[in-house]
């Protein structure tokens, strides 16, 4: 696939290296630098995000306990089924800023993504969800 580099190079789609690709090799020095970066600079810059995550996780654990693990697992199963259905139905129609062949298509993607390249494909998912809603009787 292709990516526009978070709009730092707008209009310039770059090929994304595949995981395990031999074209990307890291030295031990690179690995050491990355580990240091993630554990210091990145962590410090995102301190409040980590705190928020921790608080949300604690709240979620308490909520699961209050609702009951079995009940939550049933809902999780349903969500996963809906996620799989939405991927099956909508993945091929999502429009990203960079096309599958590396062409910039920003204008088209802005009608299909919530923000930049996040939430692309939402119009299809919205239609799918709407199609699953029960039809209201006109006498109601």
C-alpha positions as MATLAB code, in Angstrom:
seq = 'XXXXXXXXXXXXXXXXXXXXXXXXXXXXXXXXXXXXXXXXXXXXXXXXXXXXXXXXXXXXXXXXXXXXXXXXXXXXXXXXXXXXXXXXXXXXXXXXXXXXXXXXXXXXXXXXXXXXXXXXXXXXXXXXXXXXXXXXXXXX';
ca = [
       0.000    0.000    0.000;
       0.816    3.687    0.023;
       0.732    6.490    2.580;
       1.070   10.253    2.335;
       3.268   10.543    5.425;
       0.665   12.203    7.605;
       0.261   15.007    5.130;
       3.867   16.121    5.676;
       4.407   15.456    1.994;
       0.910   16.275    0.719;
       0.311   14.934   -2.736;
       3.310   12.625   -2.522;
       2.321    9.037   -1.782;
       5.107    6.760   -0.551;
       5.127    2.977   -0.700;
       4.783    1.355    2.738;
       7.430   -1.289    3.427;
       5.881   -4.634    4.275;
       6.570   -6.125    7.697;
       9.565   -8.434    7.524;
      10.668   -6.833    4.268;
      14.336   -7.339    3.504;
      14.485   -3.754    2.201;
      14.261   -2.483    5.778;
      17.134   -3.551    7.986;
      17.978   -2.172   11.417;
      21.340   -2.290   13.081;
      21.751   -2.972   16.795;
      22.455    0.751   17.114;
      19.117    1.566   15.435;
      17.295   -0.821   17.755;
      18.964    0.717   20.811;
      18.047    4.228   19.671;
      14.426    3.260   18.998;
      14.081    1.569   22.368;
      15.514    4.633   24.083;
      13.241    6.934   22.074;
      10.092    4.962   22.906;
      10.954    4.677   26.593;
      11.935    8.317   27.120;
      11.082   10.952   24.514;
       7.889    9.368   23.197;
       6.651    8.340   26.639;
       7.248   11.845   28.053;
       5.575   13.554   25.097;
       2.518   11.340   25.519;
       2.379   11.216   29.320;
      -1.235   12.390   29.532;
      -2.341    9.854   26.925;
      -0.768    7.087   29.018;
      -2.504    8.395   32.150;
      -5.842    8.565   30.350;
      -5.344    5.023   29.051;
      -4.561    3.751   32.547;
      -7.630    5.460   34.045;
      -9.896    4.186   31.255;
      -8.520    0.677   31.667;
      -9.184    0.741   35.418;
     -12.740    1.980   34.823;
     -13.316   -0.685   32.170;
     -12.127   -3.422   34.544;
     -14.581   -2.209   37.212;
     -17.418   -2.004   34.675;
     -16.763   -5.544   33.421;
     -16.807   -6.769   37.000;
     -20.097   -4.943   37.687;
     -21.818   -6.209   34.520;
     -20.438   -9.708   34.704;
     -17.758  -11.239   32.509;
     -20.178  -13.518   30.615;
     -22.470  -10.633   29.631;
     -19.528   -8.547   28.432;
     -18.109  -11.481   26.433;
     -21.446  -11.861   24.624;
     -21.352   -8.197   23.599;
     -17.692   -8.458   22.567;
     -18.568  -11.447   20.368;
     -21.355   -9.465   18.679;
     -19.052   -6.461   18.119;
     -16.423   -8.722   16.521;
     -19.073  -10.234   14.231;
     -20.198   -6.745   13.183;
     -16.586   -5.680   12.629;
     -15.986   -8.689   10.366;
     -19.184   -7.930    8.443;
     -18.223   -4.272    7.991;
     -14.768   -5.268    6.693;
     -16.327   -7.760    4.290;
     -18.911   -5.276    3.024;
     -16.951   -2.001    3.134;
     -13.182   -2.525    2.921;
     -13.093   -2.464   -0.874;
     -15.048    0.815   -1.078;
     -12.981    2.844    1.431;
     -11.193    5.765   -0.228;
      -7.879    6.778    1.352;
      -5.756    9.864    0.535;
      -3.411    7.575   -1.437;
      -4.888    5.058   -3.860;
      -3.736    1.443   -4.015;
      -1.480    2.379   -6.943;
       0.042    5.441   -5.259;
      -2.087    8.239   -6.723;
      -3.005   11.229   -4.512;
      -6.815   11.429   -4.116;
      -7.254   13.831   -1.222;
     -10.530   15.442   -2.371;
     -12.224   12.060   -2.800;
     -10.914   10.762    0.517;
     -12.253   13.761    2.458;
     -15.777   12.632    1.535;
     -14.942    9.141    2.795;
     -12.772    9.669    5.916;
     -13.636   11.309    9.225;
     -10.314   13.159    9.488;
      -7.242   12.961    7.261;
      -6.803    9.186    6.814;
      -8.773    8.142    9.914;
     -12.159    6.466    9.711;
     -12.038    5.959    5.950;
     -15.017    3.989    4.686;
     -17.479    5.346    7.241;
     -20.261    6.129    4.699;
     -20.476    2.420    3.823;
     -20.455    1.424    7.487;
     -23.202    3.972    8.222;
     -25.329    2.478    5.419;
     -24.676   -1.023    6.743;
     -25.736   -0.046   10.265;
     -28.839    1.734    8.941;
     -29.797   -1.394    6.980;
     -29.688   -3.412   10.211;
     -32.058   -1.159   12.136;
     -35.564   -2.488   12.517;
     -38.067   -0.882   10.181;
     -40.576    1.180   12.155;
     -44.222    0.502   11.561;
     -46.017    3.591   10.221;
     -48.711    3.013   12.875;
     -46.208    3.466   15.740;
];
